Amino acid sequence: MKRVIFVDDDPDILNGLRRALRRERSRWEMVFVPGPELALQRLETEEFDVIVSDLHMAPITGIELLAKAAERHPGIVCLMLSGSADLRAADAVATRVLSKPCDPDTLRDAITCSLAKEPQS
């Protein structure tokens, strides 16, 4: 089963994602993490196929988080969610950048397409 980690420092966003993607539980194991530091800890001990991160977080940004995730796990697919108008910096580390709020079907499709393009082991 594919594993997807969602990272946002806003618990309401994480709860919304959890509800919106509930029907995907049979296809993906989903982990919802409230902040980048906790996400880095999880990435140290667990393997994930996809990371979906918010852009604006502290103490490190989503860009920094995705860069560290990709460095430690070269095969991980990095997706960025952001309400920010200037997303050019995110393009350097994210496979795909999605605007926030993101329609659940759009997010689901982005994850599904990313996993389909993943190299076969």
C-alpha positions in Angstrom: 0.0 0.0 0.0 1.3 3.5 -0.9 2.1 5.8 2.0 1.3 9.5 1.9 2.3 12.1 4.6 0.4 15.4 4.8 2.1 18.3 6.6 0.4 21.5 7.7 0.7 23.6 10.9 -3.0 24.3 10.9 -4.9 21.4 12.5 -8.1 22.5 10.8 -6.5 22.0 7.4 -5.2 18.6 8.3 -8.7 17.6 9.6 -10.3 18.8 6.4 -7.8 16.8 4.3 -8.4 13.7 6.5 -12.2 14.1 5.9 -11.9 14.9 2.2 -9.6 11.9 1.5 -11.3 9.4 3.8 -12.5 7.2 0.9 -8.8 6.7 -0.2 -7.9 4.7 2.9 -8.2 1.5 1.0 -5.6 2.7 -1.6 -3.2 4.7 0.6 -2.0 4.7 4.1 -2.3 8.4 5.1 -0.4 10.1 7.9 -1.3 13.7 9.0 1.4 15.6 10.7 1.0 19.0 12.5 4.2 20.7 11.5 7.5 20.3 9.6 9.6 19.3 12.6 7.4 16.3 13.4 7.3 15.5 9.7 11.1 15.3 9.6 11.1 13.0 12.6 8.7 10.7 10.8 10.7 10.8 7.6 13.8 9.7 9.6 12.1 6.4 10.7 9.5 5.7 8.1 9.2 5.4 4.3 6.6 7.5 2.3 5.8 7.5 -1.4 4.3 11.1 -1.4 4.7 14.1 0.9 2.0 16.9 0.6 3.2 20.0 2.4 1.9 23.5 3.1 4.2 26.3 2.0 4.1 28.7 4.9 5.1 27.0 8.2 7.6 27.6 10.9 10.3 27.1 12.0 11.1 25.8 8.6 9.1 26.4 5.4 7.4 23.8 3.2 10.1 24.5 0.6 12.8 23.6 3.1 10.9 20.5 4.3 10.4 19.2 0.7 14.1 19.8 -0.1 15.1 17.8 3.0 12.6 15.1 2.2 13.8 14.7 -1.3 17.4 14.7 -0.1 16.8 11.9 2.4 14.4 10.0 0.2 15.2 10.6 -3.5 12.2 8.6 -4.8 9.6 10.6 -2.7 7.0 12.6 -4.7 6.8 16.2 -3.3 3.5 18.1 -3.6 3.0 21.6 -2.3 -0.2 23.3 -1.2 -0.2 27.0 -0.8 -2.5 30.0 -0.8 0.4 32.2 -1.7 0.4 34.0 -5.1 4.1 33.7 -5.6 4.9 30.0 -5.9 8.0 30.1 -8.2 10.3 29.1 -5.3 8.2 26.0 -4.6 8.6 24.8 -8.2 12.3 24.1 -7.5 11.4 21.4 -4.9 7.8 20.3 -5.7 6.7 17.9 -8.3 3.5 19.8 -8.5 2.2 23.0 -6.7 -1.5 23.2 -6.0 -3.3 26.3 -4.8 -5.0 26.4 -1.4 -7.8 25.8 -0.8 -7.5 22.8 -3.1 -10.5 20.8 -4.3 -10.3 17.3 -2.9 -10.7 15.7 -6.3 -7.8 17.8 -7.7 -5.5 16.7 -4.8 -6.6 13.1 -5.1 -5.9 13.2 -8.9 -2.5 14.9 -8.3 -1.5 12.1 -5.8 -2.8 9.4 -8.1 -1.0 10.7 -11.1 2.2 11.1 -9.2 2.1 7.6 -8.0 1.4 6.3 -11.5 4.5 8.0 -12.7 6.7 6.6 -10.0 9.5 4.4 -11.2 8.9 0.7 -10.7 11.2 -1.1 -8.2 
